[in-house]
Amino acid sequence: MRVLFPFFWAFLATCAALNDTIVDVQEERDDILSLRPLFRAWMKHHNISIPPSKIAHRLRIFAANHAFILSHNAQQHPRPSYTLGHNRFSHLTFDEFRAMHLGFTRPTTAFPPSFEEDETPQNDALATSRSLRGHLSTTDKNHAIGMNTERFPPYTFPRPAWLPHIENPSSSLPPSIDWVEKGAVTPVKDQGQCGSCYSFSAVGAVEGAYYLQTGVLSEFSMQEIVDCDGLDGGCQGGEMQQTFKWMQMNGGLCLLSDYPYVSGTTAEEQAVCLPCPVVPGTAPEKWITVRRNSMTELQEAVAAQPVSVAVGASRAWMFYEAGVFDGKCEQELNHGVLCVGYGGGEGSEEGQYWKVKNSWGPEWGMEGYILLKRDDFDKQAACGIMEDASYPILPSVPGMTGNEPARPPVISQAGRSSGSTAGLNPLQGSATARDCGGSTAIFSNVRISPDAVEKNELVTVMAEGTLTKPTLSGRYTLSVVYEGAQLYSHAGDVCGNETVALPLNAGTVHVFGFACPANPGPVSYGLDVILPSIAPSGEYLISIKGHDQDNAQLVCIEADLKLKRRHAQGVNNSKMLCEHGTFPGKTVT
C-alpha cells in the first residue's frame, strides 16, 4: 500500500493541473465570446462578409488582435509614442496579411543607380512585353536586360536642378519638408489584395517628380505596371528600381484614368497588357539610389522630391493608427512605400520623424500615412527606410521653369481634388444630442461639448429643462449601439451619480442623475463619455431612458457620436509619411 501513495499523490496533482487548464480554457472562451457584439459591429462597419463556418475561427483571430492592440495602448512606463486600433485587417493573422497586402521583392542581383540606353540590350521578350505579360524567371530577366550579377557600390545622387547646392547638408537642409502640403502628392490609394505596393511607390515618386517639372499634379497608372512590366512580378511583388527601368524602356506611363487599377479586387494581374497613351515626360532619364543607411543623404533626397523606399512592415504596422512609430519591424524589407517628408527637430514633442504615404487606403493610419521615427544612430528605428531608397530623374518638358513651380497644383483628372491638403484634413468626428420626447422631464436645452469628437477626449452631454411630476425613485437603462449593432446595455438608479465601465475596455460613461426626491420645476440631467484609442472608429449611438416609481417615462436622451481616428498629441496634422511591399529575397507590394 505504501508504494501506491506516490502514484496517488501524482494522480491528484495531475487532476488539479487539468482542472486549472479547463478553467483557463473556459475563461479564454468566455473572453472571446464576449467580443461577439463588437465583432459583428466591426463586420458591418467594414462591410466584411464571413461564411458561417468560418465565423468562430475569425472571431478567435479578432480576439487575439484585440488583445494585442489593447496591450500596446495600455502601456504606461513609458507610454508608447504611437497608438494602435482596429481596422479592416482585424480578422487576419499577420501571415495572412503579409501574403495579401505586402509585395516588395528585392532581386538577388541589382541594377546600378541608373542605366544609359546603350547599356541595355533590347530583348524580344521585353520588346513585346506591352502586348504579352511575359512572365520571365529571374535568370531570364537578368539575361534579357544584361544585368551585372555583382552588387553595385553605393552612389551619391546628383542634385536635381530645383534643389540649390548645399555645402553642409546636415546643417543647411530645411528642418522639415512636406510634399503633401506643397501639392506634389496625389490622394492615398488602396492596393487591395494584390502585392503591388512597389508600383504604388514608384508611381508616387514619378507623380512627385512630374509635378516638380510641370506644376501639374497628375495621377498615373499602377495597373499598367502590374499588367505590362515584365521585370517585376505583377501581384506577386516587385522592386521600385526595376519599375523605374521598365518605365524608361516603355517610354513613360499612362494616366490612371486611361488605365484604372483593378487588381486590388481580383488579386491578380490582367491576362492582357492593354494599350494606352503614354504621357510625355514620364519616362525616367535615370534613377538615383540613395547611399544605404545614411540619414543625411536620405534627408537631402527627400528635401528634393518624394522618394521611393522599402520598409519591414510588421504586425504593429497592420494596426497603426496615429503617432510616431518606433515599434517592432520585420527584419526583411517587405513593403514599398513613398517617403513624402520629414520633420520634428530638436525640442519638438514628437521627436524626429519621416512622413510616409502607404497604399492601404485612407482609413488606415493617419488618413493613409504613417510617421516613422527618424534616428541616425538607430538604423532599425524607421523599419529599414534607409536601406533601399531611390527616386527618378525625369526629362525636361514644355512648361518646366527649372525651379519648384509657384502656380497652384492641378490634378489632371476631372473630378479629383489636389494640392496642399490631399488626405490630410483633421481626423475629427462629429457629435449631436437630443431629447427623445414623451417624458415627464421636458428638456428644452440639450448641449454636447465638444461637437468634434476624438478618441481619449471627454464628451459631455447636458440636458436642462422642467420636471412636470414629482420623482421619488426610478431606474434607467443605458444602451450603447455601434454601427447599428447593440454593443452594451446597463441598468441603474435614476437618482444620484454613477460611473459605468463599458466592456472590453471600450470606454466609460458617467451618469449625472436626479437629486431625489425631485419636485416639479427646473431640472438637469447629463452624462460624460470617454471612448479610448482602442475603440473602433465609426458611429456610436448612446441612449439613456429612465422611468420613475410609477413606471412613467421620466427621461430619454440620445447622443450620436461619429468617431474618427485621432492624431498623436503634438504631431502636426499636416506632416506624415510612405507606401507598401514584401521581401523574402525580396518583393515589395
Summary of the structure (lengths in Angstrom):
residues: 589
radius of gyration: 28.7
end to end distance: 69.4
largest distance: 102.1
contacts: 2088
relative contact order: 0.16
helix: 25%
strand: 25%
